[in-house]
Amino acid sequence: MTVASKGGAPTNPAWVYNIAADPTTTIVMADGTRVAARGERLIGDDEERAWVRIAEEAPEYVGYRSRTERQIPIIRLRAD
C-alpha cells in the first residue's frame, strides 16, 4: 500500500495518474529489486480501514491529510 500524499500539496503526484492510466504495468522497487505490480486505488470502507492503519503506523500522514482539500489517494500494489 502506498499513499499519494505529496506532503499535503493541493495536487496529486504524477505517478497516481500513470497507475490510473494503466494499472497493469506498474513497476515498484522492493528491497532493491524491480517488481511488476498491479495498482488499485482504495475506495469506501477499504480506504477508511487503510487510513486507520496509516494513522497508527505513520501519523505524519494525518497531518498531510489535514493540509489539503483533496482526497489523498491510497493505492494498493499487488505483485504480478
Secondary structure, DSSP 8 states (H G I E B T S, - for coil): -EE--GGG-SS--HHHHHHHH-GGGEEEEETTEEEEEEEEE--HHHHHHHHHHHHHH-THHHHHHHH-SS---EEEEEE-
